[in-house]
Amino acid sequence: MTQLDSASLGLLAEAVARLDEGFAGLPGQSPATPGAAEREALLAAAGRLQDNYPYFHPLYVGQMLKPPHPLARLAYALAMYINPNNHALDGGRASSQMEKEAVAEIGAMFGWDDCLGHLCGGGTLANFEALWVGRELRPGKAVAASSQSHYTHSRLSGVLGVPFVAVATDNIGRLDPADLERRLAGGEIGTVVVTLGTTAAGAVDPLPAVLELRERFDFRVHVDTAYGGYFVLADNLDTDARAAYDQVGRADSIVIDPHKHGLQPYGCGCILFRDPAVGRFYNHDSPYTYFSSDELHLGEISLECSRAGAAAVALWTTMRAMPLNRGGEFARSLERCRQAALALHAGLLERGHAAPLFEPELDIVTWALPAATASESSRRAHAMFDQAAAHDLHLAVAEFPRRLCEASGAIEQWDQDSLSCLRACVMKPDHLDWIPRILERLDAAAVELELA
């Protein structure tokens, strides 16, 4: 049985022929075609790429690697025939317009009808631009984020030369508003990062509580929802998560990564600003680049210069087939991911060899392995990681502080302050149908390790 789609390549050939019609008036030329050496090199690359985990398969639940939609792959490959650059309109005329349209639709998904934004290489650069604008608007002020936020926020703060404040979390990994309030009282914080979907556990910070604090203190609210942003469309979130997503439109800036839940190839991140006037911070002069049009060149509102127009073409095409509508096909696929996470969590609760840390808010599931000591539990987690892989089930290992793990009841004696736990990202809609087989493989691995 083949695992990878090749049947759709016929559609790509049809689309390439359609694209070629647009250049029929040019003098004839002979496009380069691969020869024997190129064939050997490409087949060698295919052989090398076999040395990978099966990221596309439902038995892969390790990293946040969601396969692109087949249409996104085709559209990206189609665009590569002309290789547009979305820095200037001269380099990416059609693809720049497609990017503007796609970004506007993402903004509308959060209730923003007139925002400033663009695509970029990923969440790191998108967050960098948000924190940079925050620094320009609040010079000398610190960035605050929860201790479970992505590590790039502290690192990017260092790059920007501003202090970073780590805010405590509650016992399920969400930012603690009380600790944030104490830190805001000093008047030194200019930007608060609210994470809707932490990378480690998928926790959703209490955005409504942070917005209430903004009524009393002067700071910008940046929502980092690189992983979890599209869940704004889902109808099966719990009460707290739903309340947070319903308030995203009140933030000052938002980061979302279409290359996570948006079904896009890497790299495709997106930064959005509620106030288009922040575009003034990007102002620069490039007469050798922006000469073809008085319209907005995307390079004029981006810190990046050259950017793959193919990413915009792939995103625009996917969104044309699967609009960002509640109740639509795309939204239902997200709801299936959350259902799968809840099903896996429920199954783990029934097993003596697993102790879930807390019920998932999105589609990441985390659990500890019961043991007499924390160090033994951590050792078992790493052993289970390896043993599950022997059954073609690929998990991840994540380190969590003691306070996030104590409620699971997995540890009798704490001989260390952190715990290695297992983590599953059930980000594929197909995962809902595969949960029984995932649990079977976990059971088999536990028996072999004498944990069951």
NUVOMI-410120 format. One record per residue (C-alpha): residue in one letter; x, y, z; residue number from 1. Coordinates in nm, 2 decimals. Layout:
% residues N
(drendren a (X Y Z) NUM)
...
***
This chain:
% residues 452
(drendren m (0.00 0.00 0.00) 1)
(drendren t (0.13 0.34 -0.09) 2)
(drendren q (0.15 0.60 0.18) 3)
(drendren l (0.22 0.91 -0.02) 4)
(drendren d (-0.01 1.08 -0.27) 5)
(drendren s (0.11 1.08 -0.63) 6)
(drendren a (-0.22 1.06 -0.81) 7)
(drendren s (-0.28 1.43 -0.77) 8)
(drendren l (0.03 1.50 -0.99) 9)
(drendren g (-0.20 1.48 -1.29) 10)
(drendren l (-0.39 1.78 -1.16) 11)
(drendren l (-0.06 1.97 -1.12) 12)
(drendren a (0.03 1.90 -1.49) 13)
(drendren e (-0.32 2.04 -1.58) 14)
(drendren a (-0.26 2.35 -1.37) 15)
(drendren v (0.09 2.40 -1.52) 16)
(drendren a (-0.05 2.39 -1.87) 17)
(drendren r (-0.31 2.65 -1.76) 18)
(drendren l (-0.03 2.87 -1.62) 19)
(drendren d (0.17 2.83 -1.94) 20)
(drendren e (-0.12 2.98 -2.14) 21)
(drendren g (-0.06 3.31 -1.98) 22)
(drendren f (0.28 3.35 -2.14) 23)
(drendren a (0.19 3.22 -2.49) 24)
(drendren g (0.28 3.56 -2.65) 25)
(drendren l (0.65 3.53 -2.56) 26)
(drendren p (0.91 3.41 -2.81) 27)
(drendren g (0.96 3.04 -2.80) 28)
(drendren q (1.23 2.89 -2.58) 29)
(drendren s (1.33 2.54 -2.47) 30)
(drendren p (1.26 2.49 -2.10) 31)
(drendren a (1.53 2.29 -1.92) 32)
(drendren t (1.42 1.93 -1.85) 33)
(drendren p (1.59 1.69 -1.61) 34)
(drendren g (1.85 1.45 -1.76) 35)
(drendren a (2.01 1.14 -1.62) 36)
(drendren a (2.22 1.32 -1.37) 37)
(drendren e (1.92 1.52 -1.24) 38)
(drendren r (1.72 1.20 -1.22) 39)
(drendren e (1.99 1.03 -1.02) 40)
(drendren a (2.01 1.32 -0.78) 41)
(drendren l (1.64 1.35 -0.72) 42)
(drendren l (1.60 0.97 -0.66) 43)
(drendren a (1.90 1.00 -0.42) 44)
(drendren a (1.72 1.27 -0.24) 45)
(drendren a (1.41 1.05 -0.21) 46)
(drendren g (1.63 0.78 -0.06) 47)
(drendren r (1.77 1.02 0.19) 48)
(drendren l (1.43 1.15 0.29) 49)
(drendren q (1.33 0.80 0.39) 50)
(drendren d (1.53 0.86 0.70) 51)
(drendren n (1.24 1.04 0.87) 52)
(drendren y (0.96 0.97 1.11) 53)
(drendren p (0.63 0.93 0.93) 54)
(drendren y (0.51 1.28 1.00) 55)
(drendren f (0.21 1.24 0.77) 56)
(drendren h (0.07 0.93 0.94) 57)
(drendren p (-0.18 0.91 1.22) 58)
(drendren l (0.06 0.71 1.43) 59)
(drendren y (0.29 1.01 1.44) 60)
(drendren v (0.18 1.23 1.74) 61)
(drendren g (0.52 1.37 1.83) 62)
(drendren q (0.60 1.73 1.72) 63)
(drendren m (0.35 1.98 1.58) 64)
(drendren l (0.39 1.85 1.23) 65)
(drendren k (0.06 1.85 1.04) 66)
(drendren p (0.08 1.75 0.68) 67)
(drendren p (-0.01 2.02 0.43) 68)
(drendren h (-0.34 1.98 0.24) 69)
(drendren p (-0.28 1.81 -0.10) 70)
(drendren l (-0.41 2.13 -0.26) 71)
(drendren a (-0.15 2.34 -0.07) 72)
(drendren r (0.13 2.12 -0.20) 73)
(drendren l (0.01 2.14 -0.55) 74)
(drendren a (-0.04 2.52 -0.54) 75)
(drendren y (0.31 2.57 -0.39) 76)
(drendren a (0.46 2.35 -0.66) 77)
(drendren l (0.27 2.54 -0.93) 78)
(drendren a (0.39 2.87 -0.81) 79)
(drendren m (0.75 2.75 -0.81) 80)
(drendren y (0.74 2.73 -1.19) 81)
(drendren i (0.77 3.11 -1.18) 82)
(drendren n (0.91 3.14 -0.83) 83)
(drendren p (0.76 3.48 -0.72) 84)
(drendren n (0.91 3.69 -0.45) 85)
(drendren n (0.65 3.88 -0.24) 86)
(drendren h (0.89 4.15 -0.12) 87)
(drendren a (0.80 4.39 -0.41) 88)
(drendren l (0.51 4.39 -0.65) 89)
(drendren d (0.76 4.36 -0.94) 90)
(drendren g (0.87 4.03 -0.80) 91)
(drendren g (0.54 3.89 -0.71) 92)
(drendren r (0.24 4.07 -0.87) 93)
(drendren a (-0.03 3.80 -0.85) 94)
(drendren s (0.11 3.63 -0.54) 95)
(drendren s (0.13 3.96 -0.35) 96)
(drendren q (-0.23 4.03 -0.41) 97)
(drendren m (-0.32 3.68 -0.31) 98)
(drendren e (-0.13 3.73 0.01) 99)
(drendren k (-0.31 4.05 0.09) 100)
(drendren e (-0.65 3.87 0.03) 101)
(drendren a (-0.55 3.57 0.24) 102)
(drendren v (-0.42 3.78 0.53) 103)
(drendren a (-0.74 3.99 0.52) 104)
(drendren e (-0.95 3.68 0.56) 105)
(drendren i (-0.74 3.56 0.85) 106)
(drendren g (-0.79 3.90 1.01) 107)
(drendren a (-1.16 3.88 0.95) 108)
(drendren m (-1.16 3.54 1.13) 109)
(drendren f (-1.07 3.73 1.45) 110)
(drendren g (-1.31 4.01 1.38) 111)
(drendren w (-1.06 4.26 1.22) 112)
(drendren d (-1.19 4.41 0.90) 113)
(drendren d (-0.92 4.67 0.86) 114)
(drendren c (-0.59 4.55 1.00) 115)
(drendren l (-0.22 4.55 0.89) 116)
(drendren g (-0.05 4.22 0.84) 117)
(drendren h (0.15 3.99 0.62) 118)
(drendren l (0.29 3.64 0.60) 119)
(drendren c (0.64 3.55 0.71) 120)
(drendren g (0.87 3.25 0.77) 121)
(drendren g (0.70 3.14 1.09) 122)
(drendren g (0.59 3.23 1.44) 123)
(drendren t (0.94 3.33 1.56) 124)
(drendren l (0.97 3.62 1.31) 125)
(drendren a (0.60 3.71 1.35) 126)
(drendren n (0.64 3.73 1.73) 127)
(drendren f (0.96 3.93 1.68) 128)
(drendren e (0.78 4.19 1.47) 129)
(drendren a (0.50 4.22 1.74) 130)
(drendren l (0.75 4.26 2.02) 131)
(drendren w (0.95 4.51 1.81) 132)
(drendren v (0.65 4.73 1.75) 133)
(drendren g (0.57 4.70 2.12) 134)
(drendren r (0.91 4.83 2.20) 135)
(drendren e (0.88 5.12 1.97) 136)
(drendren l (0.54 5.22 2.12) 137)
(drendren r (0.66 5.15 2.48) 138)
(drendren p (1.03 5.24 2.48) 139)
(drendren g (1.23 5.08 2.77) 140)
(drendren k (0.94 4.87 2.89) 141)
(drendren a (0.96 4.50 2.96) 142)
(drendren v (0.78 4.21 2.79) 143)
(drendren a (0.59 3.98 3.01) 144)
(drendren a (0.47 3.62 2.93) 145)
(drendren s (0.39 3.31 3.13) 146)
(drendren s (0.66 3.07 3.23) 147)
(drendren q (0.50 2.82 2.99) 148)
(drendren s (0.50 3.06 2.69) 149)
(drendren h (0.73 2.98 2.40) 150)
(drendren y (1.10 3.03 2.48) 151)
(drendren t (1.13 3.27 2.18) 152)
(drendren h (0.97 3.55 2.38) 153)
(drendren s (1.25 3.57 2.63) 154)
(drendren r (1.51 3.52 2.36) 155)
(drendren l (1.36 3.78 2.13) 156)
(drendren s (1.33 4.03 2.42) 157)
(drendren g (1.71 3.99 2.46) 158)
(drendren v (1.76 4.05 2.09) 159)
(drendren l (1.55 4.37 2.12) 160)
(drendren g (1.73 4.48 2.43) 161)
(drendren v (1.43 4.49 2.66) 162)
(drendren p (1.37 4.31 2.99) 163)
(drendren f (1.17 3.99 3.01) 164)
(drendren v (0.94 3.90 3.29) 165)
(drendren a (0.83 3.54 3.34) 166)
(drendren v (0.48 3.53 3.50) 167)
(drendren a (0.37 3.23 3.71) 168)
(drendren t (0.11 2.98 3.59) 169)
(drendren d (-0.18 2.80 3.75) 170)
(drendren n (-0.17 2.42 3.79) 171)
(drendren i (-0.27 2.35 3.43) 172)
(drendren g (-0.01 2.58 3.27) 173)
(drendren r (-0.21 2.90 3.21) 174)
(drendren l (-0.08 3.25 3.30) 175)
(drendren d (-0.18 3.35 3.65) 176)
(drendren p (-0.36 3.69 3.64) 177)
(drendren a (-0.29 3.75 4.01) 178)
(drendren d (0.09 3.72 3.96) 179)
(drendren l (0.07 3.94 3.65) 180)
(drendren e (-0.12 4.21 3.84) 181)
(drendren r (0.15 4.22 4.10) 182)
(drendren r (0.42 4.26 3.84) 183)
(drendren l (0.22 4.52 3.65) 184)
(drendren a (0.20 4.74 3.96) 185)
(drendren g (0.56 4.84 3.92) 186)
(drendren g (0.48 5.01 3.59) 187)
(drendren e (0.77 4.85 3.41) 188)
(drendren i (0.58 4.62 3.17) 189)
(drendren g (0.49 4.75 2.82) 190)
(drendren t (0.37 4.43 2.64) 191)
(drendren v (0.20 4.13 2.78) 192)
(drendren v (0.21 3.81 2.57) 193)
(drendren v (-0.11 3.60 2.61) 194)
(drendren t (-0.06 3.25 2.47) 195)
(drendren l (-0.37 3.07 2.33) 196)
(drendren g (-0.23 2.72 2.30) 197)
(drendren t (0.11 2.68 2.47) 198)
(drendren t (0.35 2.46 2.28) 199)
(drendren a (0.41 2.21 2.56) 200)
(drendren a (0.06 2.14 2.68) 201)
(drendren g (-0.18 2.34 2.46) 202)
(drendren a (-0.29 2.56 2.76) 203)
(drendren v (-0.51 2.86 2.68) 204)
(drendren d (-0.42 3.17 2.89) 205)
(drendren p (-0.71 3.37 3.04) 206)
(drendren l (-0.72 3.65 2.79) 207)
(drendren p (-1.04 3.81 2.94) 208)
(drendren a (-0.86 3.85 3.28) 209)
(drendren v (-0.56 4.01 3.11) 210)
(drendren l (-0.79 4.25 2.92) 211)
(drendren e (-0.95 4.36 3.25) 212)
(drendren l (-0.60 4.44 3.38) 213)
(drendren r (-0.54 4.66 3.07) 214)
(drendren e (-0.82 4.88 3.19) 215)
(drendren r (-0.61 4.97 3.49) 216)
(drendren f (-0.25 4.95 3.36) 217)
(drendren d (-0.09 5.08 3.05) 218)
(drendren f (0.04 4.79 2.84) 219)
(drendren r (-0.01 4.63 2.50) 220)
(drendren v (-0.17 4.29 2.46) 221)
(drendren h (-0.01 4.05 2.21) 222)
(drendren v (-0.18 3.72 2.15) 223)
(drendren d (0.06 3.45 2.05) 224)
(drendren t (-0.17 3.18 1.90) 225)
(drendren a (0.08 3.05 1.65) 226)
(drendren y (-0.03 2.69 1.72) 227)
(drendren g (-0.39 2.74 1.84) 228)
(drendren g (-0.52 3.03 1.64) 229)
(drendren y (-0.75 2.85 1.41) 230)
(drendren f (-0.94 2.70 1.70) 231)
(drendren v (-1.13 3.03 1.71) 232)
(drendren l (-1.36 2.85 1.45) 233)
(drendren a (-1.42 2.54 1.66) 234)
(drendren d (-1.75 2.49 1.83) 235)
(drendren n (-1.64 2.23 2.09) 236)
(drendren l (-1.40 2.42 2.32) 237)
(drendren d (-1.45 2.43 2.69) 238)
(drendren t (-1.60 2.74 2.86) 239)
(drendren d (-1.27 2.90 2.96) 240)
(drendren a (-1.10 2.85 2.62) 241)
(drendren r (-1.41 2.97 2.44) 242)
(drendren a (-1.42 3.29 2.65) 243)
(drendren a (-1.05 3.35 2.56) 244)
(drendren y (-1.10 3.30 2.18) 245)
(drendren d (-1.41 3.52 2.18) 246)
(drendren q (-1.19 3.81 2.30) 247)
(drendren v (-0.90 3.78 2.06) 248)
(drendren g (-1.02 4.07 1.86) 249)
(drendren r (-0.95 4.31 2.15) 250)
(drendren a (-0.58 4.24 2.14) 251)
(drendren d (-0.33 4.48 1.98) 252)
(drendren s (-0.15 4.22 1.77) 253)
(drendren i (-0.19 3.85 1.69) 254)
(drendren v (0.04 3.58 1.56) 255)
(drendren i (-0.09 3.27 1.39) 256)
(drendren d (0.09 3.01 1.19) 257)
(drendren p (-0.09 2.87 0.88) 258)
(drendren h (0.19 2.60 0.86) 259)
(drendren k (0.06 2.45 1.19) 260)
(drendren h (-0.32 2.41 1.18) 261)
(drendren g (-0.37 2.60 0.85) 262)
(drendren l (-0.27 2.30 0.64) 263)
(drendren q (0.03 2.48 0.48) 264)
(drendren p (0.39 2.38 0.41) 265)
(drendren y (0.67 2.54 0.60) 266)
(drendren g (0.73 2.82 0.63) 267)
(drendren c (0.41 3.02 0.66) 268)
(drendren g (0.35 3.24 0.96) 269)
(drendren c (0.14 3.55 0.99) 270)
(drendren i (0.15 3.87 1.20) 271)
(drendren l (-0.15 4.10 1.24) 272)
(drendren f (-0.18 4.44 1.39) 273)
(drendren r (-0.52 4.59 1.49) 274)
(drendren d (-0.40 4.94 1.42) 275)
(drendren p (-0.27 4.98 1.06) 276)
(drendren a (-0.09 5.30 1.18) 277)
(drendren v (0.19 5.09 1.32) 278)
(drendren g (0.31 5.05 0.96) 279)
(drendren r (0.50 5.37 1.01) 280)
(drendren f (0.76 5.18 1.20) 281)
(drendren y (0.85 4.98 0.89) 282)
(drendren n (0.90 5.29 0.67) 283)
(drendren h (1.22 5.27 0.46) 284)
(drendren d (1.34 5.39 0.12) 285)
(drendren s (1.42 5.13 -0.15) 286)
(drendren p (1.40 5.31 -0.49) 287)
(drendren y (1.56 5.01 -0.67) 288)
(drendren t (1.28 4.78 -0.53) 289)
(drendren y (0.96 4.97 -0.51) 290)
(drendren f (0.95 5.14 -0.85) 291)
(drendren s (0.67 4.96 -1.04) 292)
(drendren s (0.36 5.08 -0.85) 293)
(drendren d (0.24 5.33 -0.59) 294)
(drendren e (0.03 5.05 -0.43) 295)
(drendren l (0.16 4.89 -0.11) 296)
(drendren h (0.45 4.66 -0.16) 297)
(drendren l (0.45 4.39 0.11) 298)
(drendren g (0.82 4.46 0.18) 299)
(drendren e (0.72 4.80 0.31) 300)
(drendren i (0.53 4.64 0.60) 301)
(drendren s (0.77 4.36 0.68) 302)
(drendren l (1.11 4.32 0.84) 303)
(drendren e (1.19 4.03 0.59) 304)
(drendren c (1.30 4.12 0.24) 305)
(drendren s (1.28 3.82 0.00) 306)
(drendren r (0.98 3.59 0.08) 307)
(drendren a (0.84 3.30 -0.11) 308)
(drendren g (0.53 3.40 -0.30) 309)
(drendren a (0.46 3.04 -0.33) 310)
(drendren a (0.35 3.03 0.04) 311)
(drendren a (0.09 3.29 -0.03) 312)
(drendren v (-0.03 3.11 -0.34) 313)
(drendren a (-0.07 2.78 -0.14) 314)
(drendren l (-0.25 2.95 0.14) 315)
(drendren w (-0.49 3.15 -0.09) 316)
(drendren t (-0.57 2.83 -0.29) 317)
(drendren t (-0.64 2.63 0.02) 318)
(drendren m (-0.86 2.90 0.17) 319)
(drendren r (-1.05 2.93 -0.16) 320)
(drendren a (-1.14 2.56 -0.13) 321)
(drendren m (-1.19 2.55 0.25) 322)
(drendren p (-1.30 2.90 0.37) 323)
(drendren l (-1.24 3.00 0.73) 324)
(drendren n (-1.61 2.97 0.83) 325)
(drendren r (-1.75 2.83 1.15) 326)
(drendren g (-1.94 2.51 1.08) 327)
(drendren g (-1.75 2.46 0.75) 328)
(drendren e (-1.52 2.17 0.64) 329)
(drendren f (-1.21 2.34 0.78) 330)
(drendren a (-1.37 2.41 1.12) 331)
(drendren r (-1.50 2.06 1.15) 332)
(drendren s (-1.16 1.92 1.09) 333)
(drendren l (-1.03 2.12 1.39) 334)
(drendren e (-1.32 1.99 1.60) 335)
(drendren r (-1.23 1.64 1.51) 336)
(drendren c (-0.87 1.70 1.64) 337)
(drendren r (-1.01 1.82 1.98) 338)
(drendren q (-1.24 1.52 1.99) 339)
(drendren a (-0.94 1.30 1.93) 340)
(drendren a (-0.75 1.46 2.22) 341)
(drendren l (-1.04 1.42 2.46) 342)
(drendren a (-1.08 1.05 2.35) 343)
(drendren l (-0.71 0.99 2.41) 344)
(drendren h (-0.72 1.16 2.75) 345)
(drendren a (-1.02 0.95 2.85) 346)
(drendren g (-0.85 0.63 2.74) 347)
(drendren l (-0.54 0.72 2.93) 348)
(drendren l (-0.74 0.78 3.25) 349)
(drendren e (-0.85 0.41 3.23) 350)
(drendren r (-0.50 0.28 3.22) 351)
(drendren g (-0.27 0.21 3.52) 352)
(drendren h (0.04 0.29 3.32) 353)
(drendren a (-0.06 0.65 3.25) 354)
(drendren a (-0.16 0.95 3.46) 355)
(drendren p (-0.28 1.25 3.25) 356)
(drendren l (-0.17 1.58 3.38) 357)
(drendren f (-0.50 1.76 3.29) 358)
(drendren e (-0.78 1.75 3.04) 359)
(drendren p (-0.66 1.90 2.71) 360)
(drendren e (-0.80 2.25 2.61) 361)
(drendren l (-0.71 2.20 2.24) 362)
(drendren d (-0.55 1.89 2.09) 363)
(drendren i (-0.23 1.83 2.29) 364)
(drendren v (-0.24 1.55 2.55) 365)
(drendren t (0.02 1.51 2.82) 366)
(drendren w (0.06 1.24 3.08) 367)
(drendren a (0.31 1.11 3.34) 368)
(drendren l (0.40 0.75 3.41) 369)
(drendren p (0.32 0.65 3.77) 370)
(drendren a (0.63 0.57 3.98) 371)
(drendren a (0.76 0.58 4.33) 372)
(drendren t (0.98 0.88 4.25) 373)
(drendren a (0.99 1.16 4.00) 374)
(drendren s (1.33 1.04 3.87) 375)
(drendren e (1.19 0.69 3.81) 376)
(drendren s (0.88 0.83 3.64) 377)
(drendren s (1.10 1.04 3.41) 378)
(drendren r (1.31 0.73 3.33) 379)
(drendren r (1.00 0.54 3.24) 380)
(drendren a (0.87 0.82 3.02) 381)
(drendren h (1.19 0.80 2.81) 382)
(drendren a (1.17 0.42 2.80) 383)
(drendren m (0.81 0.43 2.69) 384)
(drendren f (0.90 0.68 2.42) 385)
(drendren d (1.15 0.43 2.27) 386)
(drendren q (0.93 0.13 2.32) 387)
(drendren a (0.62 0.30 2.15) 388)
(drendren a (0.84 0.39 1.85) 389)
(drendren a (0.92 0.02 1.82) 390)
(drendren h (0.54 -0.02 1.76) 391)
(drendren d (0.55 0.26 1.50) 392)
(drendren l (0.39 0.50 1.75) 393)
(drendren h (0.59 0.82 1.77) 394)
(drendren l (0.54 1.04 2.08) 395)
(drendren a (0.72 1.33 2.22) 396)
(drendren v (0.88 1.39 2.57) 397)
(drendren a (0.82 1.72 2.75) 398)
(drendren e (0.96 1.85 3.07) 399)
(drendren f (0.71 2.00 3.31) 400)
(drendren p (0.76 2.17 3.65) 401)
(drendren r (0.64 1.98 3.96) 402)
(drendren r (0.34 2.21 4.02) 403)
(drendren l (0.19 2.11 3.68) 404)
(drendren c (0.23 1.74 3.76) 405)
(drendren e (0.13 1.70 4.12) 406)
(drendren a (-0.25 1.68 4.06) 407)
(drendren s (-0.20 1.37 3.84) 408)
(drendren g (-0.11 1.17 4.15) 409)
(drendren a (0.16 0.99 3.95) 410)
(drendren i (0.45 1.05 4.19) 411)
(drendren e (0.48 0.92 4.55) 412)
(drendren q (0.80 1.10 4.63) 413)
(drendren w (0.94 1.41 4.46) 414)
(drendren d (1.32 1.37 4.44) 415)
(drendren q (1.35 1.64 4.17) 416)
(drendren d (1.16 1.96 4.08) 417)
(drendren s (1.06 1.86 3.73) 418)
(drendren l (0.92 1.56 3.55) 419)
(drendren s (0.97 1.41 3.20) 420)
(drendren c (0.62 1.34 3.07) 421)
(drendren l (0.48 1.20 2.74) 422)
(drendren r (0.31 1.43 2.50) 423)
(drendren a (0.09 1.37 2.20) 424)
(drendren c (-0.01 1.62 1.94) 425)
(drendren v (-0.33 1.48 1.78) 426)
(drendren m (-0.34 1.74 1.51) 427)
(drendren k (-0.47 1.53 1.22) 428)
(drendren p (-0.85 1.49 1.18) 429)
(drendren d (-0.78 1.12 1.11) 430)
(drendren h (-0.65 1.08 1.47) 431)
(drendren l (-1.01 1.05 1.59) 432)
(drendren d (-1.04 0.72 1.41) 433)
(drendren w (-0.69 0.60 1.52) 434)
(drendren i (-0.72 0.66 1.90) 435)
(drendren p (-0.80 0.29 1.97) 436)
(drendren r (-0.50 0.17 1.77) 437)
(drendren i (-0.28 0.43 1.95) 438)
(drendren l (-0.40 0.31 2.29) 439)
(drendren e (-0.33 -0.05 2.18) 440)
(drendren r (0.03 0.03 2.10) 441)
(drendren l (0.07 0.21 2.43) 442)
(drendren d (-0.07 -0.09 2.61) 443)
(drendren a (0.17 -0.33 2.43) 444)
(drendren a (0.47 -0.11 2.51) 445)
(drendren a (0.37 -0.09 2.87) 446)
(drendren v (0.35 -0.47 2.90) 447)
(drendren e (0.69 -0.51 2.74) 448)
(drendren l (0.83 -0.26 2.99) 449)
(drendren e (0.65 -0.43 3.27) 450)
(drendren l (0.45 -0.11 3.36) 451)
(drendren a (0.11 -0.26 3.31) 452)
***
